[in-house]
Amino acid sequence: MAITFDGQNDRITTSSQGLNLPTNVAGNLTVGGLSVGAGGTISVGGGGTTFSVNNVGNLNIAGQILCSTISRTFSASGGNTITRFGEKRIHIFTAPGTFTVSSGAANVEVMVVGGGGGGADRYGGGGAGGVAIGYIPVTPSPGSYAIVVGGGGAAGPYPNNNGSPGNSSTFSNPNITTITAVGGGGGTTIDTPQSGLPGGSGGGFGGNGNALGLCVGGSATQPAQNPGNSLVTNYGNPGGAARAFPGANAGGGGGGAGSRGISGWPGTNCWGAGDGGDGIFFYGSYYGGGGGGSNQSVVHGKGGLGGGGTTWVSNPTVPGASSTSNGSANTGGGGASGGDNPAGSGGSGVVVIAYTT
């Protein structure tokens, strides 16, 4: 009889229905990292047949194992992409779906990212979607965990329009408190009579050409989410402020999950735009970068690490002379400001689940 071990799918397959094992087989049974020592048990087949391992480390089996596979305890499915990072198995949800636990139990790491805010046409960058990371016990009963992935906010159309906020993403199940990551704040346009727009990370302010001084960026609302849930850590930062001279502006970058947006600053011959705040790193990638701000001069604000959009302005007096990027899809990155041209929209959110195998 042949016995085949499939390491990729973690299973043993026999060439016939019955596998005869003698009694008192000395030592431990090890299968692809699954080790059963003294005092442990092995469950085989749908009927739940259990064999005990005695105190001297012997496997006592009389008769036959009438099954064809032995697999690891924890098993889960779902997601648009399943990959690996070191010892972690990673499920990535780029659209709404269901994470299903079919057997076993585990503590999984769940990162939920809201959609990024859209950039304003003049001159504030969109804030990144809020990020929430939790360490959650999951079981097969009930084994379905609902995933919602928020879309990014629309760009502010030219002229003089704010960017729209991003939408929230969630991870939920009747047995747990829902984990929520709210959308990023939209960037604000020039001469808006208010502070920057709030969001998971706040949007950058566009400036006020009619007054000198500093105009405050949008506040971060993600830190106040998931109240009372000690298993969840929230990430979000304010948007950058805008500094203004009469007739000229320097917009702030959108806030990022890892750092606040950079404020715009005035200079003697030009006015510098603020960069978007950086996002955070989670198993191989950055998420939640703020969108770059813009201004009335030949400079640009860079997007933050984690999908933040960047504005490149070559000639602000020529329509269409800027190249503005959207926040990257499924990062929660904020959209870039338009620099007197169309702005970038926010990137959609994402939910990433990781556990050790």
C-alpha positions as CSV (number, residue, x, y, z in Angstrom):
1,M,0.0,0.0,0.0
2,A,1.2,3.5,-0.9
3,I,0.9,6.4,1.5
4,T,1.3,9.9,0.0
5,F,1.9,13.2,2.0
6,D,0.7,16.4,0.2
7,G,2.6,19.2,2.0
8,Q,0.8,22.0,0.1
9,N,-2.6,20.9,1.2
10,D,-1.6,19.4,4.6
11,R,-3.0,15.9,4.1
12,I,-2.0,12.2,4.0
13,T,-3.7,10.1,1.3
14,T,-3.7,6.3,1.2
15,S,-4.0,4.2,-1.9
16,S,-6.9,2.1,-0.5
17,Q,-9.8,2.6,1.9
18,G,-8.1,0.9,4.9
19,L,-4.8,1.7,6.5
20,N,-3.7,-1.1,8.9
21,L,-1.6,0.0,11.9
22,P,-0.3,-2.3,14.6
23,T,-0.9,-1.6,18.3
24,N,1.7,0.0,20.5
25,V,3.6,1.9,17.7
26,A,6.5,3.6,19.6
27,G,7.1,7.3,19.4
28,N,5.1,10.3,18.2
29,L,3.1,10.8,15.1
30,T,4.3,13.9,13.1
31,V,2.5,15.1,10.0
32,G,3.6,18.4,8.3
33,G,4.2,20.1,11.7
34,L,1.3,18.5,13.4
35,S,2.8,16.5,16.3
36,V,0.8,14.3,18.8
37,G,2.8,13.3,21.9
38,A,2.0,11.5,25.1
39,G,-1.4,12.2,26.5
40,G,-2.7,13.7,23.2
41,T,-5.4,12.6,20.8
42,I,-6.0,12.2,17.1
43,S,-9.4,12.6,15.6
44,V,-9.9,10.8,12.2
45,G,-12.8,10.9,9.8
46,G,-16.3,12.5,9.9
47,G,-17.4,10.2,12.6
48,G,-15.1,11.7,15.1
49,T,-13.1,8.5,15.9
50,T,-10.4,9.3,18.5
51,F,-7.3,7.4,19.3
52,S,-5.3,8.1,22.5
53,V,-1.6,8.4,22.9
54,N,-0.5,6.7,26.2
55,N,1.9,8.1,28.8
56,V,5.0,6.6,27.3
57,G,4.5,8.2,23.9
58,N,3.1,5.2,22.1
59,L,0.2,5.4,19.6
60,N,-2.3,2.6,20.5
61,I,-4.4,1.7,17.4
62,A,-6.1,-1.6,16.9
63,G,-7.7,-2.3,13.6
64,Q,-8.1,0.1,10.7
65,I,-8.4,3.8,10.1
66,L,-11.2,3.9,7.6
67,C,-10.5,7.4,6.1
68,S,-8.2,8.8,3.4
69,T,-7.0,12.1,4.9
70,I,-5.6,13.6,8.1
71,S,-5.6,17.5,8.0
72,R,-4.7,20.3,10.3
73,T,-7.1,21.5,13.0
74,F,-7.8,25.2,11.9
75,S,-9.3,25.7,8.5
76,A,-10.8,29.0,7.0
77,S,-11.7,30.3,3.6
78,G,-12.8,33.5,1.9
79,G,-11.1,36.6,0.4
80,N,-10.2,37.8,-3.1
81,T,-6.6,36.8,-2.6
82,I,-5.0,34.2,-0.2
83,T,-1.2,34.4,0.2
84,R,1.5,33.9,2.7
85,F,3.9,36.1,4.6
86,G,6.4,34.0,6.6
87,E,4.5,31.8,8.9
88,K,1.2,33.7,8.3
89,R,-1.6,32.8,6.0
90,I,-3.1,36.0,4.7
91,H,-6.7,36.5,3.4
92,I,-7.2,39.8,1.5
93,F,-10.7,41.1,0.9
94,T,-10.8,43.8,-1.7
95,A,-14.6,43.7,-2.0
96,P,-17.4,42.7,0.4
97,G,-17.4,39.0,1.3
98,T,-17.4,36.4,4.1
99,F,-14.6,34.9,6.1
100,T,-15.6,31.4,7.0
101,V,-14.1,29.2,9.7
102,S,-14.9,25.6,9.0
103,S,-13.0,23.8,11.7
104,G,-10.9,24.6,14.8
105,A,-10.4,27.9,16.6
106,A,-7.7,30.5,16.4
107,N,-6.8,34.1,17.3
108,V,-6.5,36.0,14.1
109,E,-5.2,39.4,13.3
110,V,-7.7,41.5,11.4
111,M,-6.8,44.8,9.8
112,V,-9.8,46.9,8.6
113,V,-9.1,50.0,6.4
114,G,-11.7,52.6,5.4
115,G,-11.9,54.2,2.0
116,G,-9.7,57.3,1.4
117,G,-11.0,60.8,1.1
118,G,-11.0,62.6,-2.2
119,G,-8.7,65.5,-2.9
120,A,-9.9,69.1,-3.3
121,D,-9.4,70.9,-6.6
122,R,-7.6,73.8,-4.7
123,Y,-5.5,72.8,-2.6
124,G,-6.0,70.3,0.2
125,G,-5.1,66.6,-0.1
126,G,-7.6,63.9,0.9
127,G,-7.2,62.1,4.2
128,A,-6.5,58.4,4.4
129,G,-9.1,55.9,5.5
130,G,-8.9,55.0,9.2
131,V,-7.2,51.8,10.2
132,A,-8.3,49.4,12.9
133,I,-6.2,46.3,13.9
134,G,-7.7,43.7,16.2
135,Y,-6.7,40.3,17.6
136,I,-9.9,38.3,17.5
137,P,-10.8,34.8,18.6
138,V,-12.7,33.0,15.8
139,T,-14.6,29.7,16.0
140,P,-16.7,27.6,13.6
141,S,-19.9,28.3,15.6
142,P,-21.0,30.6,14.2
143,G,-18.2,30.5,11.6
144,S,-19.2,33.3,9.2
145,Y,-17.7,36.8,9.6
146,A,-19.1,39.5,7.3
147,I,-16.7,41.8,5.5
148,V,-17.7,45.2,4.2
149,V,-15.1,47.2,2.1
150,G,-15.7,50.9,1.8
151,G,-15.2,52.8,-1.4
152,G,-13.0,55.9,-1.8
153,G,-14.4,59.4,-1.8
154,A,-15.0,61.3,-5.0
155,A,-12.6,64.1,-6.1
156,G,-13.6,67.7,-5.7
157,P,-14.5,69.0,-9.3
158,Y,-12.9,72.2,-10.5
159,P,-13.4,75.0,-9.5
160,N,-13.7,75.4,-5.8
161,N,-15.0,72.1,-4.5
162,N,-14.1,70.0,-1.5
163,G,-13.3,66.3,-1.9
164,S,-15.9,63.8,-0.6
165,P,-15.2,61.6,2.4
166,G,-14.4,57.9,2.0
167,N,-16.8,55.1,3.2
168,S,-16.4,52.9,6.2
169,S,-15.2,49.2,6.2
170,T,-16.2,46.7,8.8
171,F,-15.6,43.1,10.2
172,S,-18.5,41.7,12.1
173,N,-20.1,38.6,13.6
174,P,-23.0,38.1,16.1
175,N,-20.5,36.9,18.7
176,I,-18.0,39.8,18.5
177,T,-18.2,43.6,18.6
178,T,-18.0,45.0,15.1
179,I,-14.7,46.4,14.1
180,T,-15.1,49.6,12.2
181,A,-12.6,51.7,10.1
182,V,-14.2,55.0,9.0
183,G,-13.5,56.7,5.7
184,G,-10.9,59.5,5.3
185,G,-11.9,63.2,5.3
186,G,-12.0,65.0,2.0
187,G,-9.5,67.8,1.2
188,T,-10.9,71.3,1.4
189,T,-10.8,73.9,-1.3
190,I,-9.5,77.5,-1.2
191,D,-11.3,80.1,1.0
192,T,-13.5,77.5,2.7
193,P,-14.7,79.3,5.9
194,Q,-14.0,76.4,8.2
195,S,-11.2,74.0,9.3
196,G,-10.3,71.0,7.2
197,L,-12.8,68.2,6.9
198,P,-12.7,65.4,9.6
199,G,-12.4,61.7,8.8
200,G,-10.6,58.5,9.7
201,S,-7.5,60.6,9.0
202,G,-8.4,64.3,8.4
203,G,-8.3,66.0,5.0
204,G,-5.7,68.8,4.3
205,F,-6.9,72.4,4.3
206,G,-6.7,74.3,1.0
207,G,-5.8,77.8,2.3
208,N,-7.4,81.2,2.5
209,G,-6.0,83.7,0.0
210,N,-8.0,86.5,1.7
211,A,-6.2,86.3,5.0
212,L,-2.7,85.7,6.4
213,G,-1.8,82.8,8.7
214,L,-2.5,79.2,9.3
215,C,-5.7,77.4,8.5
216,V,-6.1,74.2,10.5
217,G,-6.4,70.7,8.8
218,G,-9.2,68.2,9.4
219,S,-9.3,66.2,12.6
220,A,-8.9,62.4,12.8
221,T,-12.0,60.5,14.0
222,Q,-10.6,56.9,13.8
223,P,-9.0,57.1,17.3
224,A,-12.5,57.4,18.8
225,Q,-13.9,54.3,17.0
226,N,-14.4,50.9,18.5
227,P,-14.9,52.2,22.1
228,G,-14.4,49.8,24.9
229,N,-12.9,47.1,22.7
230,S,-9.5,46.4,24.2
231,L,-8.6,44.0,21.4
232,V,-8.6,46.7,18.8
233,T,-6.0,49.5,18.1
234,N,-7.1,52.5,16.0
235,Y,-4.8,54.5,13.7
236,G,-5.6,58.0,12.2
237,N,-4.0,61.4,12.2
238,P,-5.0,65.0,11.4
239,G,-4.7,66.6,8.0
240,G,-2.1,69.3,7.3
241,A,-2.8,72.9,7.8
242,A,-2.6,75.5,5.0
243,R,-0.5,78.7,5.2
244,A,-1.6,81.7,3.2
245,F,-0.5,85.1,1.8
246,P,-3.1,87.4,0.3
247,G,-3.6,86.0,-3.2
248,A,-1.6,82.9,-2.8
249,N,-2.0,79.5,-0.9
250,A,-0.1,76.4,0.0
251,G,-2.4,73.5,0.8
252,G,-1.8,70.8,3.4
253,G,-1.5,67.1,2.8
254,G,-4.1,64.6,4.0
255,G,-3.4,62.8,7.2
256,G,-2.1,59.2,7.1
257,A,-2.7,56.3,9.4
258,G,0.9,56.5,10.7
259,S,1.6,60.3,10.7
260,R,-0.2,63.6,10.3
261,G,-0.4,65.5,7.0
262,I,2.4,68.0,6.4
263,S,1.3,71.7,6.4
264,G,1.8,73.9,3.4
265,W,4.3,76.7,3.8
266,P,4.9,80.1,2.1
267,G,8.2,81.1,0.5
268,T,9.7,84.2,-1.1
269,N,9.2,83.1,-4.7
270,C,6.8,80.2,-4.4
271,W,4.6,78.4,-2.0
272,G,5.2,74.8,-1.0
273,A,2.5,72.2,-0.8
274,G,2.3,69.7,2.1
275,D,2.9,66.0,1.6
276,G,0.4,63.4,2.7
277,G,1.1,61.6,6.0
278,D,2.5,58.1,5.8
279,G,0.5,54.9,6.4
280,I,1.3,51.8,8.4
281,F,2.9,48.5,7.5
282,F,1.0,45.2,7.8
283,Y,2.4,41.9,6.6
284,G,4.2,43.0,3.5
285,S,2.4,46.2,2.5
286,Y,1.7,49.8,3.6
287,Y,-1.9,51.0,4.0
288,G,-3.5,54.4,4.7
289,G,-1.3,57.0,3.1
290,G,-2.6,60.6,2.9
291,G,-3.0,62.5,-0.4
292,G,-0.6,65.3,-1.3
293,G,-1.6,68.9,-1.2
294,S,-1.0,71.5,-4.0
295,N,-0.6,75.2,-4.6
296,Q,-0.5,78.0,-7.1
297,S,3.2,77.5,-7.9
298,V,5.3,74.9,-9.8
299,V,5.7,72.4,-6.9
300,H,3.8,69.4,-5.7
301,G,2.8,67.5,-2.6
302,K,3.8,63.9,-2.5
303,G,1.4,61.2,-1.4
304,G,2.2,59.3,1.8
305,L,3.4,55.7,1.9
306,G,0.4,53.4,1.7
307,G,-1.4,54.6,-1.5
308,G,-1.6,58.3,-1.1
309,G,-2.0,60.2,-4.4
310,T,0.6,62.7,-5.6
311,T,0.1,66.0,-7.5
312,W,2.5,67.1,-10.2
313,V,2.0,70.6,-11.4
314,S,4.0,71.7,-14.4
315,N,2.3,74.9,-15.3
316,P,-0.6,76.1,-13.2
317,T,-1.8,78.6,-15.8
318,V,-2.4,76.0,-18.5
319,P,-5.6,73.9,-18.1
320,G,-4.7,70.2,-17.9
321,A,-1.1,70.8,-17.2
322,S,-1.1,68.9,-14.0
323,S,-0.9,65.1,-13.4
324,T,-2.9,64.1,-10.4
325,S,-3.1,60.6,-9.0
326,N,-5.9,58.9,-7.2
327,G,-5.4,57.1,-4.0
328,S,-4.3,53.6,-4.8
329,A,-7.1,51.0,-4.8
330,N,-7.5,48.8,-1.7
331,T,-5.1,50.8,0.4
332,G,-7.4,53.5,1.8
333,G,-5.0,56.1,0.3
334,G,-6.2,59.7,0.1
335,G,-6.6,61.4,-3.3
336,A,-4.3,64.2,-4.3
337,S,-5.3,67.8,-4.7
338,G,-5.7,69.1,-8.2
339,G,-3.6,72.3,-8.2
340,D,-6.2,74.3,-10.1
341,N,-7.0,71.2,-12.1
342,P,-9.1,68.1,-11.5
343,A,-8.2,66.3,-8.3
344,G,-7.8,62.7,-7.4
345,S,-10.3,60.4,-5.8
346,G,-9.7,58.4,-2.7
347,G,-8.6,54.7,-2.9
348,S,-11.0,52.0,-1.8
349,G,-10.5,50.3,1.6
350,V,-9.5,46.7,2.3
351,V,-9.8,44.0,5.0
352,V,-6.8,41.8,5.7
353,I,-6.9,38.7,8.0
354,A,-3.7,36.9,9.1
355,Y,-3.1,33.8,11.2
356,T,-0.3,31.4,11.9
357,T,-0.3,28.0,10.2
